[in-house]
């Protein structure tokens, strides 16, 4: 079975979320904290995907600096 890039990334995201939930159970972290962290992970992945898209368009420095500014805020 072959996956396209988007399907592959979605599978990876879901795997990471499941891993976070398992770790939360093992270490006693609340589900709210896990949800908050998974939202952060999703936001970072979206930033990365936008950065990769802009990188392909030839705007790496502008995108990189604005990404860091948004992440630090």
Backbone as XML, in Angstrom:
<?xml version="1.0"?>
<chain id="A" units="angstrom">
  <residue number="1" name="UNK">
    <atom name="N" x="0.845" y="-1.169" z="0.000"/>
    <atom name="CA" x="0.000" y="0.000" z="0.000"/>
    <atom name="C" x="0.898" y="1.243" z="0.000"/>
  </residue>
  <residue number="2" name="UNK">
    <atom name="N" x="0.631" y="2.169" z="-0.882"/>
    <atom name="CA" x="1.420" y="3.396" z="-0.969"/>
    <atom name="C" x="0.617" y="4.558" z="-0.405"/>
  </residue>
  <residue number="3" name="UNK">
    <atom name="N" x="1.302" y="5.413" z="0.298"/>
    <atom name="CA" x="0.681" y="6.599" z="0.863"/>
    <atom name="C" x="1.234" y="7.831" z="0.163"/>
  </residue>
  <residue number="4" name="UNK">
    <atom name="N" x="0.374" y="8.828" z="-0.023"/>
    <atom name="CA" x="0.918" y="10.090" z="-0.506"/>
    <atom name="C" x="1.507" y="10.832" z="0.697"/>
  </residue>
  <residue number="5" name="UNK">
    <atom name="N" x="2.173" y="11.926" z="0.450"/>
    <atom name="CA" x="2.892" y="12.634" z="1.512"/>
    <atom name="C" x="1.964" y="13.112" z="2.621"/>
  </residue>
  <residue number="6" name="UNK">
    <atom name="N" x="0.797" y="13.621" z="2.262"/>
    <atom name="CA" x="-0.139" y="14.120" z="3.272"/>
    <atom name="C" x="-0.645" y="12.992" z="4.160"/>
  </residue>
  <residue number="7" name="UNK">
    <atom name="N" x="-0.986" y="11.852" z="3.562"/>
    <atom name="CA" x="-1.436" y="10.711" z="4.355"/>
    <atom name="C" x="-0.342" y="10.249" z="5.304"/>
  </residue>
  <residue number="8" name="UNK">
    <atom name="N" x="0.886" y="10.207" z="4.799"/>
    <atom name="CA" x="2.013" y="9.786" z="5.618"/>
    <atom name="C" x="2.192" y="10.729" z="6.809"/>
  </residue>
  <residue number="9" name="UNK">
    <atom name="N" x="2.121" y="12.046" z="6.563"/>
    <atom name="CA" x="2.264" y="13.009" z="7.654"/>
    <atom name="C" x="1.129" y="12.873" z="8.664"/>
  </residue>
  <residue number="10" name="UNK">
    <atom name="N" x="-0.089" y="12.653" z="8.192"/>
    <atom name="CA" x="-1.220" y="12.468" z="9.108"/>
    <atom name="C" x="-1.027" y="11.235" z="9.979"/>
  </residue>
  <residue number="11" name="UNK">
    <atom name="N" x="-0.519" y="10.162" z="9.398"/>
    <atom name="CA" x="-0.243" y="8.947" z="10.162"/>
    <atom name="C" x="0.815" y="9.229" z="11.219"/>
  </residue>
  <residue number="12" name="UNK">
    <atom name="N" x="1.859" y="9.955" z="10.847"/>
    <atom name="CA" x="2.919" y="10.297" z="11.797"/>
    <atom name="C" x="2.389" y="11.171" z="12.933"/>
  </residue>
  <residue number="13" name="UNK">
    <atom name="N" x="1.537" y="12.126" z="12.602"/>
    <atom name="CA" x="0.958" y="13.001" z="13.628"/>
    <atom name="C" x="0.127" y="12.184" z="14.608"/>
  </residue>
  <residue number="14" name="UNK">
    <atom name="N" x="-0.720" y="11.313" z="14.091"/>
    <atom name="CA" x="-1.553" y="10.485" z="14.963"/>
    <atom name="C" x="-0.699" y="9.574" z="15.834"/>
  </residue>
  <residue number="15" name="UNK">
    <atom name="N" x="0.369" y="9.028" z="15.275"/>
    <atom name="CA" x="1.278" y="8.184" z="16.049"/>
    <atom name="C" x="1.884" y="8.977" z="17.202"/>
  </residue>
  <residue number="16" name="UNK">
    <atom name="N" x="2.334" y="10.204" z="16.927"/>
    <atom name="CA" x="2.940" y="11.032" z="17.973"/>
    <atom name="C" x="1.922" y="11.386" z="19.052"/>
  </residue>
  <residue number="17" name="UNK">
    <atom name="N" x="0.685" y="11.650" z="18.655"/>
    <atom name="CA" x="-0.355" y="11.953" z="19.643"/>
    <atom name="C" x="-0.612" y="10.741" z="20.534"/>
  </residue>
  <residue number="18" name="UNK">
    <atom name="N" x="-0.697" y="9.548" z="19.941"/>
    <atom name="CA" x="-0.910" y="8.338" z="20.734"/>
    <atom name="C" x="0.249" y="8.116" z="21.690"/>
  </residue>
  <residue number="19" name="UNK">
    <atom name="N" x="1.452" y="8.381" z="21.215"/>
    <atom name="CA" x="2.630" y="8.231" z="22.061"/>
    <atom name="C" x="2.564" y="9.201" z="23.241"/>
  </residue>
  <residue number="20" name="UNK">
    <atom name="N" x="2.128" y="10.434" z="22.990"/>
    <atom name="CA" x="1.998" y="11.401" z="24.084"/>
    <atom name="C" x="0.972" y="10.934" z="25.111"/>
  </residue>
  <residue number="21" name="UNK">
    <atom name="N" x="-0.150" y="10.382" z="24.649"/>
    <atom name="CA" x="-1.163" y="9.903" z="25.584"/>
    <atom name="C" x="-0.644" y="8.737" z="26.418"/>
  </residue>
  <residue number="22" name="UNK">
    <atom name="N" x="0.096" y="7.829" z="25.802"/>
    <atom name="CA" x="0.672" y="6.717" z="26.554"/>
    <atom name="C" x="1.666" y="7.222" z="27.597"/>
  </residue>
  <residue number="23" name="UNK">
    <atom name="N" x="2.477" y="8.188" z="27.222"/>
    <atom name="CA" x="3.422" y="8.769" z="28.180"/>
    <atom name="C" x="2.691" y="9.489" z="29.306"/>
  </residue>
  <residue number="24" name="UNK">
    <atom name="N" x="1.572" y="10.131" z="28.970"/>
    <atom name="CA" x="0.813" y="10.832" z="30.009"/>
    <atom name="C" x="0.280" y="9.843" z="31.042"/>
  </residue>
  <residue number="25" name="UNK">
    <atom name="N" x="-0.162" y="8.693" z="30.578"/>
    <atom name="CA" x="-0.650" y="7.677" z="31.505"/>
    <atom name="C" x="0.487" y="7.131" z="32.355"/>
  </residue>
  <residue number="26" name="UNK">
    <atom name="N" x="1.631" y="6.907" z="31.734"/>
    <atom name="CA" x="2.771" y="6.337" z="32.446"/>
    <atom name="C" x="3.321" y="7.289" z="33.504"/>
  </residue>
  <residue number="27" name="UNK">
    <atom name="N" x="3.376" y="8.590" z="33.191"/>
    <atom name="CA" x="3.982" y="9.559" z="34.101"/>
    <atom name="C" x="2.975" y="10.419" z="34.854"/>
  </residue>
  <residue number="28" name="UNK">
    <atom name="N" x="1.698" y="10.147" z="34.668"/>
    <atom name="CA" x="0.673" y="10.852" z="35.421"/>
    <atom name="C" x="0.438" y="12.295" z="35.008"/>
  </residue>
  <residue number="29" name="UNK">
    <atom name="N" x="0.627" y="12.580" z="33.743"/>
    <atom name="CA" x="0.365" y="13.923" z="33.234"/>
    <atom name="C" x="-1.114" y="13.996" z="32.872"/>
  </residue>
  <residue number="30" name="UNK">
    <atom name="N" x="-1.742" y="15.122" z="33.154"/>
    <atom name="CA" x="-3.177" y="15.236" z="32.886"/>
    <atom name="C" x="-3.472" y="15.248" z="31.386"/>
  </residue>
  <residue number="31" name="UNK">
    <atom name="N" x="-4.671" y="14.814" z="31.038"/>
    <atom name="CA" x="-5.063" y="14.794" z="29.630"/>
    <atom name="C" x="-5.143" y="16.209" z="29.058"/>
  </residue>
  <residue number="32" name="UNK">
    <atom name="N" x="-5.435" y="17.208" z="29.912"/>
    <atom name="CA" x="-5.467" y="18.594" z="29.447"/>
    <atom name="C" x="-4.081" y="19.047" z="29.000"/>
  </residue>
  <residue number="33" name="UNK">
    <atom name="N" x="-3.056" y="18.654" z="29.774"/>
    <atom name="CA" x="-1.686" y="19.008" z="29.394"/>
    <atom name="C" x="-1.292" y="18.329" z="28.089"/>
  </residue>
  <residue number="34" name="UNK">
    <atom name="N" x="-1.713" y="17.086" z="27.933"/>
    <atom name="CA" x="-1.408" y="16.362" z="26.698"/>
    <atom name="C" x="-2.106" y="17.023" z="25.519"/>
  </residue>
  <residue number="35" name="UNK">
    <atom name="N" x="-3.371" y="17.390" z="25.697"/>
    <atom name="CA" x="-4.106" y="18.066" z="24.630"/>
    <atom name="C" x="-3.415" y="19.375" z="24.262"/>
  </residue>
  <residue number="36" name="UNK">
    <atom name="N" x="-3.013" y="20.128" z="25.273"/>
    <atom name="CA" x="-2.322" y="21.391" z="25.023"/>
    <atom name="C" x="-1.034" y="21.147" z="24.234"/>
  </residue>
  <residue number="37" name="UNK">
    <atom name="N" x="-0.274" y="20.134" z="24.626"/>
    <atom name="CA" x="0.972" y="19.835" z="23.922"/>
    <atom name="C" x="0.706" y="19.351" z="22.501"/>
  </residue>
  <residue number="38" name="UNK">
    <atom name="N" x="-0.355" y="18.573" z="22.300"/>
    <atom name="CA" x="-0.647" y="18.104" z="20.945"/>
    <atom name="C" x="-1.056" y="19.269" z="20.047"/>
  </residue>
  <residue number="39" name="UNK">
    <atom name="N" x="-1.730" y="20.272" z="20.614"/>
    <atom name="CA" x="-2.066" y="21.468" z="19.837"/>
    <atom name="C" x="-0.803" y="22.239" z="19.468"/>
  </residue>
  <residue number="40" name="UNK">
    <atom name="N" x="0.154" y="22.285" z="20.388"/>
    <atom name="CA" x="1.437" y="22.931" z="20.101"/>
    <atom name="C" x="2.151" y="22.183" z="18.988"/>
  </residue>
  <residue number="41" name="UNK">
    <atom name="N" x="2.153" y="20.857" z="19.076"/>
    <atom name="CA" x="2.796" y="20.043" z="18.039"/>
    <atom name="C" x="2.126" y="20.286" z="16.693"/>
  </residue>
  <residue number="42" name="UNK">
    <atom name="N" x="0.799" y="20.301" z="16.665"/>
    <atom name="CA" x="0.083" y="20.567" z="15.413"/>
    <atom name="C" x="0.451" y="21.931" z="14.840"/>
  </residue>
  <residue number="43" name="UNK">
    <atom name="N" x="0.532" y="22.942" z="15.706"/>
    <atom name="CA" x="0.890" y="24.288" z="15.243"/>
    <atom name="C" x="2.302" y="24.308" z="14.673"/>
  </residue>
  <residue number="44" name="UNK">
    <atom name="N" x="3.223" y="23.617" z="15.340"/>
    <atom name="CA" x="4.598" y="23.568" z="14.839"/>
    <atom name="C" x="4.685" y="22.831" z="13.509"/>
  </residue>
  <residue number="45" name="UNK">
    <atom name="N" x="3.919" y="21.772" z="13.375"/>
    <atom name="CA" x="3.909" y="21.032" z="12.107"/>
    <atom name="C" x="3.353" y="21.915" z="11.000"/>
  </residue>
  <residue number="46" name="UNK">
    <atom name="N" x="2.285" y="22.652" z="11.300"/>
    <atom name="CA" x="1.725" y="23.568" z="10.297"/>
    <atom name="C" x="2.731" y="24.635" z="9.909"/>
  </residue>
  <residue number="47" name="UNK">
    <atom name="N" x="3.463" y="25.171" z="10.899"/>
    <atom name="CA" x="4.506" y="26.157" z="10.609"/>
    <atom name="C" x="5.573" y="25.545" z="9.709"/>
  </residue>
  <residue number="48" name="UNK">
    <atom name="N" x="5.963" y="24.322" z="10.028"/>
    <atom name="CA" x="6.982" y="23.645" z="9.240"/>
    <atom name="C" x="6.513" y="23.432" z="7.807"/>
  </residue>
  <residue number="49" name="UNK">
    <atom name="N" x="5.251" y="23.025" z="7.660"/>
    <atom name="CA" x="4.725" y="22.780" z="6.321"/>
    <atom name="C" x="4.689" y="24.082" z="5.522"/>
  </residue>
  <residue number="50" name="UNK">
    <atom name="N" x="4.281" y="25.182" z="6.165"/>
    <atom name="CA" x="4.280" y="26.469" z="5.474"/>
    <atom name="C" x="5.695" y="26.901" z="5.140"/>
  </residue>
  <residue number="51" name="UNK">
    <atom name="N" x="6.624" y="26.663" z="6.044"/>
    <atom name="CA" x="8.023" y="27.009" z="5.803"/>
    <atom name="C" x="8.547" y="26.227" z="4.606"/>
  </residue>
  <residue number="52" name="UNK">
    <atom name="N" x="8.241" y="24.935" z="4.545"/>
    <atom name="CA" x="8.683" y="24.112" z="3.416"/>
    <atom name="C" x="8.088" y="24.583" z="2.107"/>
  </residue>
  <residue number="53" name="UNK">
    <atom name="N" x="6.828" y="24.997" z="2.127"/>
    <atom name="CA" x="6.174" y="25.499" z="0.920"/>
    <atom name="C" x="6.831" y="26.787" z="0.457"/>
  </residue>
  <residue number="54" name="UNK">
    <atom name="N" x="7.077" y="27.707" z="1.393"/>
    <atom name="CA" x="7.726" y="28.963" z="1.029"/>
    <atom name="C" x="9.172" y="28.747" z="0.622"/>
  </residue>
  <residue number="55" name="UNK">
    <atom name="N" x="9.818" y="27.769" z="1.224"/>
    <atom name="CA" x="11.191" y="27.449" z="0.862"/>
    <atom name="C" x="11.246" y="27.015" z="-0.597"/>
  </residue>
  <residue number="56" name="UNK">
    <atom name="N" x="10.263" y="26.221" z="-1.009"/>
    <atom name="CA" x="10.208" y="25.775" z="-2.400"/>
    <atom name="C" x="9.963" y="26.949" z="-3.341"/>
  </residue>
  <residue number="57" name="UNK">
    <atom name="N" x="9.295" y="27.989" z="-2.854"/>
    <atom name="CA" x="9.028" y="29.171" z="-3.675"/>
    <atom name="C" x="10.210" y="30.133" z="-3.679"/>
  </residue>
  <residue number="58" name="UNK">
    <atom name="N" x="11.233" y="29.850" z="-2.865"/>
    <atom name="CA" x="12.429" y="30.677" z="-2.854"/>
    <atom name="C" x="12.417" y="31.821" z="-1.864"/>
  </residue>
  <residue number="59" name="UNK">
    <atom name="N" x="11.665" y="31.692" z="-0.760"/>
    <atom name="CA" x="11.610" y="32.745" z="0.249"/>
    <atom name="C" x="12.034" y="32.216" z="1.620"/>
  </residue>
  <residue number="60" name="UNK">
    <atom name="N" x="13.172" y="31.547" z="1.734"/>
    <atom name="CA" x="13.501" y="30.899" z="3.008"/>
    <atom name="C" x="13.790" y="31.863" z="4.152"/>
  </residue>
  <residue number="61" name="UNK">
    <atom name="N" x="14.515" y="32.941" z="3.912"/>
    <atom name="CA" x="14.913" y="33.807" z="5.018"/>
    <atom name="C" x="13.744" y="34.572" z="5.599"/>
  </residue>
  <residue number="62" name="UNK">
    <atom name="N" x="12.902" y="35.102" z="4.749"/>
    <atom name="CA" x="11.734" y="35.841" z="5.225"/>
    <atom name="C" x="10.839" y="34.919" z="6.049"/>
  </residue>
  <residue number="63" name="UNK">
    <atom name="N" x="10.598" y="33.733" z="5.552"/>
    <atom name="CA" x="9.728" y="32.791" z="6.253"/>
    <atom name="C" x="10.365" y="32.333" z="7.552"/>
  </residue>
  <residue number="64" name="UNK">
    <atom name="N" x="11.654" y="32.043" z="7.518"/>
    <atom name="CA" x="12.341" y="31.565" z="8.709"/>
    <atom name="C" x="12.290" y="32.604" z="9.816"/>
  </residue>
  <residue number="65" name="UNK">
    <atom name="N" x="12.603" y="33.851" z="9.505"/>
    <atom name="CA" x="12.606" y="34.887" z="10.540"/>
    <atom name="C" x="11.206" y="35.130" z="11.080"/>
  </residue>
  <residue number="66" name="UNK">
    <atom name="N" x="10.192" y="35.136" z="10.231"/>
    <atom name="CA" x="8.828" y="35.357" z="10.716"/>
    <atom name="C" x="8.342" y="34.161" z="11.522"/>
  </residue>
  <residue number="67" name="UNK">
    <atom name="N" x="8.770" y="32.950" z="11.178"/>
    <atom name="CA" x="8.383" y="31.764" z="11.942"/>
    <atom name="C" x="8.950" y="31.826" z="13.348"/>
  </residue>
  <residue number="68" name="UNK">
    <atom name="N" x="10.219" y="32.219" z="13.476"/>
    <atom name="CA" x="10.818" y="32.309" z="14.799"/>
    <atom name="C" x="10.160" y="33.403" z="15.624"/>
  </residue>
  <residue number="69" name="UNK">
    <atom name="N" x="9.817" y="34.497" z="14.999"/>
    <atom name="CA" x="9.158" y="35.584" z="15.715"/>
    <atom name="C" x="7.823" y="35.113" z="16.267"/>
  </residue>
  <residue number="70" name="UNK">
    <atom name="N" x="7.056" y="34.391" z="15.466"/>
    <atom name="CA" x="5.753" y="33.900" z="15.922"/>
    <atom name="C" x="5.915" y="32.857" z="17.014"/>
  </residue>
  <residue number="71" name="UNK">
    <atom name="N" x="6.932" y="31.993" z="16.908"/>
    <atom name="CA" x="7.119" y="30.953" z="17.911"/>
    <atom name="C" x="7.562" y="31.541" z="19.247"/>
  </residue>
  <residue number="72" name="UNK">
    <atom name="N" x="8.333" y="32.621" z="19.217"/>
    <atom name="CA" x="8.810" y="33.232" z="20.450"/>
    <atom name="C" x="7.719" y="34.028" z="21.155"/>
  </residue>
  <residue number="73" name="UNK">
    <atom name="N" x="6.739" y="34.499" z="20.410"/>
    <atom name="CA" x="5.682" y="35.343" z="20.994"/>
    <atom name="C" x="4.792" y="34.575" z="21.942"/>
  </residue>
</chain>
